[in-house]
């Protein structure tokens, strides 16, 4: 029997790790919601200077806006609310928020750097007890518990970012969030009947012709089919391998689509920047030429 959940994936924390995991799950078509409110580690940073792709750095608020815009563009939802509790059900989880929202989800990604209170009682292996100099005991989540893809002893619960034991650097958190997202999707593929080599999730597109032709299709089908478990009959293995190979052929995009996406990507990035900064970076003559080409606009400038 198929259980109807409110969401496929609930991400607790919309910082670098949580947003990164959400992009991967949302791009795969999973109904993904991100709850982001609370004590943010990134917002303690005055200015982000070492995130790849921003040679002069980027302010924290712009980085956050870009992270969340990416989640939304991928098909996810970002909600300004704090997760108060996560309750395991027979299948999936019930999530309750500070503002009284209550929802069910098949999987949870915990990506809150500081707040781990909603995790500690979910499994005996999660909490570590420490005693300070005054004899006071405190509990925190065991950062060494999750595996490299954020998996935990609770099926369907993943941990991403510093809460999962990685360093508190944005670039590292983004990478770990992506790895957790990939791990979650790989587990989903295995649950759907694929074996390890076939279930491993990949998210990219290639230029038209890279995966083309019947010969390529047969080669890839054979690669996956040969690695199917012995317990699976040959016909079923080949059918699933063939379907996977055909799906990968759909990753191809023509040159015109590559160019269209390039232009769209540049425009969307520019749209999120300060207008004054964009105009200041463009040569004045180029601005005049552009203005002259607009209907009903007369270019003017100093002689």
C-alpha positions in Angstrom: 0.0 0.0 0.0 1.3 3.4 -0.9 1.3 5.9 1.9 0.4 9.5 1.1 2.8 12.0 2.7 2.5 15.7 2.7 6.0 15.9 1.4 8.7 13.5 0.2 11.5 15.4 1.9 11.6 17.8 4.8 14.9 19.7 5.3 15.5 21.2 8.7 17.7 24.3 8.2 18.0 26.3 5.0 21.7 27.2 5.2 24.4 26.0 2.8 24.1 22.2 3.6 20.3 22.1 3.8 19.8 24.2 0.7 22.3 22.1 -1.3 20.6 18.8 -0.3 17.2 20.3 -1.2 18.3 21.4 -4.7 19.3 17.8 -5.5 16.1 16.2 -4.2 13.8 18.9 -5.7 15.5 18.6 -9.1 14.7 14.9 -9.1 11.1 15.7 -8.7 10.7 15.0 -4.9 8.3 17.3 -3.1 10.8 19.1 -1.0 10.2 21.6 1.8 12.9 23.5 3.7 12.2 25.1 7.1 14.6 27.9 7.8 14.5 30.0 11.0 16.6 30.1 14.0 20.2 30.5 15.0 22.2 30.6 11.8 25.9 29.9 11.8 26.4 31.6 8.4 24.8 34.8 9.6 27.6 35.1 12.2 30.0 35.6 9.3 30.5 39.3 8.4 31.4 38.6 4.8 31.9 35.4 2.8 35.3 35.5 1.1 36.2 31.9 0.2 33.2 30.5 -1.7 34.2 29.4 -5.1 32.9 31.5 -8.0 32.9 34.8 -6.1 36.4 36.2 -6.6 35.7 39.4 -4.6 33.5 37.5 -2.1 29.8 37.9 -1.5 27.7 39.3 1.3 25.9 36.8 3.5 22.4 38.0 2.7 23.0 37.8 -1.0 24.4 34.3 -0.6 21.3 33.2 1.4 19.0 34.7 -1.2 20.8 32.8 -4.0 20.7 29.6 -2.0 16.9 29.9 -1.4 16.2 31.1 -5.0 18.0 28.0 -6.3 15.9 25.7 -4.1 12.7 27.4 -5.4 14.0 27.3 -9.0 14.6 23.5 -8.6 11.0 23.1 -7.5 11.4 23.2 -3.7 9.6 25.3 -1.1 11.3 27.5 1.6 9.3 28.2 4.7 10.1 30.7 7.4 9.5 28.6 10.4 11.4 26.6 13.0 11.1 22.8 13.4 10.2 22.0 17.0 10.0 18.2 16.8 10.5 15.2 14.5 8.5 12.1 15.4 9.2 8.8 13.6 6.1 7.0 12.4 5.7 3.4 11.3 6.7 4.7 7.9 8.1 8.3 7.6 7.9 11.1 10.1 5.6 13.7 11.6 7.2 17.2 11.7 5.8 19.9 14.0 6.9 23.5 13.7 7.1 26.5 16.1 4.1 28.1 14.4 2.0 25.0 14.8 2.4 23.5 11.4 2.1 19.7 11.4 3.1 17.6 8.4 4.2 14.1 7.4 7.2 13.4 5.3 8.8 10.3 4.0 12.4 11.5 4.7 14.0 14.1 6.8 17.4 15.9 6.3 18.6 17.5 9.5 20.9 20.4 8.6 20.6 22.8 11.5 24.1 23.6 12.8 23.3 24.5 16.4 19.8 23.2 17.2 19.9 19.4 17.6 17.2 19.1 20.3 14.7 17.5 17.9 17.1 14.7 17.2 18.4 13.6 20.6 15.6 11.3 21.6 15.0 9.7 18.3 17.6 6.9 18.8 19.8 5.8 21.7 22.9 6.2 19.5 22.3 9.9 18.7 23.1 11.6 22.0 26.5 12.1 23.5 26.6 13.2 27.2 29.4 15.5 28.3 30.3 16.8 31.8 31.8 20.3 32.3 34.2 21.4 35.0 31.4 22.1 37.4 29.9 18.7 37.0 27.0 19.9 34.8 25.9 17.4 32.2 24.8 18.3 28.7 23.8 16.4 25.6 24.5 16.9 22.0 24.1 15.0 18.8 27.0 12.5 18.0 28.7 14.1 15.0 30.5 10.8 14.3 27.2 8.8 14.0 26.1 9.6 10.4 27.9 7.9 7.5 29.5 9.8 4.6 26.1 10.3 3.0 24.4 11.4 6.2 22.6 8.2 6.8 21.7 7.4 10.4 20.3 4.5 12.5 16.8 5.8 11.8 15.7 4.8 8.3 14.9 7.9 6.3 16.6 10.4 8.6 19.8 12.0 7.2 22.1 14.6 8.7 24.0 17.3 6.6 26.6 19.9 7.3 28.5 20.5 10.6 25.8 18.6 12.5 27.1 15.6 10.4 30.7 16.1 11.5 32.1 18.2 8.6 33.9 21.5 9.0 32.0 24.8 9.4 33.0 26.2 6.1 30.4 27.1 3.5 32.1 25.4 0.6 32.4 22.2 2.6 28.8 22.4 3.9 27.5 22.8 0.4 29.4 19.8 -0.8 28.3 17.7 2.1 24.7 18.7 1.5 25.0 17.6 -2.1 26.5 14.3 -1.0 23.6 13.8 1.4 21.1 14.6 -1.3 22.7 12.1 -3.6 22.8 9.5 -0.9 19.1 10.0 -0.2 18.2 9.6 -3.9 20.5 6.6 -4.2 18.7 4.9 -1.3 15.3 5.8 -3.0 16.5 4.1 -6.2 17.6 1.0 -4.3 14.2 0.9 -2.6 12.6 1.0 -6.1 14.5 -2.2 -7.1 17.8 -1.0 -8.5 21.1 -2.5 -7.4 24.2 -0.5 -6.1 25.8 0.3 -9.5 22.5 1.2 -11.1 21.0 3.0 -8.1 23.9 5.5 -7.7 22.3 8.9 -8.4 23.8 11.2 -11.0 22.6 14.8 -11.8 24.0 16.4 -14.9 23.3 17.1 -18.6 25.6 16.5 -21.5 25.8 17.9 -25.0 23.8 16.2 -27.7 25.7 13.2 -29.2 27.6 12.4 -26.1 25.3 9.5 -25.2 23.8 8.9 -28.6 23.2 5.8 -30.7 22.1 2.2 -30.3 25.7 1.1 -29.7 26.1 3.4 -26.7 22.7 2.2 -25.4 23.6 -1.4 -25.7 27.0 -0.9 -24.0 25.5 0.9 -21.0 22.6 -1.6 -20.8 25.1 -4.4 -20.7 27.3 -2.7 -18.1 24.4 -2.4 -15.6 22.8 -5.7 -16.4 26.1 -7.6 -15.8 26.2 -6.1 -12.3 22.7 -7.0 -11.2 22.4 -9.4 -8.2 22.4 -13.1 -9.0 19.0 -13.3 -7.3 17.4 -11.2 -10.0 16.4 -13.0 -13.2 18.2 -12.0 -16.4 15.2 -10.5 -18.2 14.2 -8.2 -15.3 17.8 -7.1 -14.9 18.1 -6.2 -18.5 14.7 -4.4 -18.6 15.7 -2.2 -15.7 19.2 -1.7 -17.1 17.8 -0.7 -20.5 15.3 1.8 -18.9 18.2 3.4 -17.0 20.3 3.7 -20.1 17.4 5.3 -22.0 16.9 7.7 -19.2 20.5 8.7 -19.4 20.1 9.4 -23.1 17.5 12.0 -22.1 20.3 13.9 -20.3 21.5 15.1 -23.7 20.7 18.7 -24.7 21.4 20.3 -28.1 23.8 23.2 -28.6 20.9 25.7 -29.0 19.6 24.7 -25.6 23.0 25.0 -24.0 23.2 28.6 -25.3 19.6 29.3 -24.1 20.5 28.1 -20.6 23.7 30.1 -20.6 21.9 33.3 -21.4 19.1 32.5 -18.9 21.7 31.8 -16.2 23.5 35.0 -16.8 20.3 37.1 -16.8 19.0 35.4 -13.6 22.3 36.1 -11.9 22.3 39.7 -13.0 18.7 40.2 -11.9 19.8 39.4 -8.4 22.6 42.0 -8.3 22.3 45.7 -7.5 21.3 47.6 -10.6 23.9 50.3 -9.9 26.7 47.7 -9.6 25.6 46.1 -12.9 25.5 49.4 -14.8 28.8 50.5 -13.3 30.4 47.3 -14.6 29.1 47.8 -18.2 30.9 50.2 -20.6 29.0 53.4 -21.1 29.0 53.1 -24.8 27.5 49.7 -24.6 24.7 51.1 -22.4 24.0 53.8 -25.0 23.9 51.2 -27.8 21.5 49.1 -25.8 19.3 52.0 -24.9 19.2 53.1 -28.6 17.8 49.8 -29.5 14.8 50.0 -27.2 11.6 51.1 -28.7 10.6 54.6 -27.7 13.9 55.3 -26.0 16.2 58.0 -27.3 19.8 57.5 -26.3 21.6 60.6 -25.0 25.1 61.3 -23.9 27.9 63.8 -23.8 29.6 64.6 -27.1 
